[in-house]
Amino acid sequence: MAATLTVWEATGEPIFRVGPLSVSRSTVEFGDSAVVSVFVENNGDAAGTYPVVLKVNGSLLKSREVNLAPHSGEAVEFTIAGSKAGVHAIEVNGEPAHSR
């Protein structure tokens, strides 16, 4: 019995897409936390590393890098604490949050 193996070299580029972004709870008490989650995809033909940046009210809060193979994706979650009263704008890489 014979078998073949095809080996190809990625000649393209990684193409990343972020979204949709959601927040586990739209309201938390002081000291409680919520989970911000987003799905990051690499729709390109090459592996790559992508920085995932969480901002609250336009300021950097947390970041993480994800390594993705071609045509793959990964859920990224950040836990944030309710440490200041008020309504806060949450975004990841420019994608605004929507409550689940």
Phi, psi and omega in degrees: 000136180242153178223160177237155177227124178259126177246126179237151178255129179292120180251354181270199181238156171290143177233109186263146177224138180239133174137166351284158180256137178219158177240133186297329181219138180273343179224133175226152174279157178308128179093341176282173181229164175227159179250125175261126181230148180212151177254129179248129180240147169248103180267006182273182183261009179224151176290158179194167178248135184230129177279128177253118189241122177262125176240143174237124183054037177082356181253140178301127176250312181211158173211159181205146175258139175242139176256121184235134174288165176302141175056046178223173180208166182208138173280135178239131180236142174234136173261128179237145182259145174280095186247356180214128181296146177132179176262128187239134176277126182244135177212153173233119181050041177086352180273119180287155183276152174229134180288145177271000000 
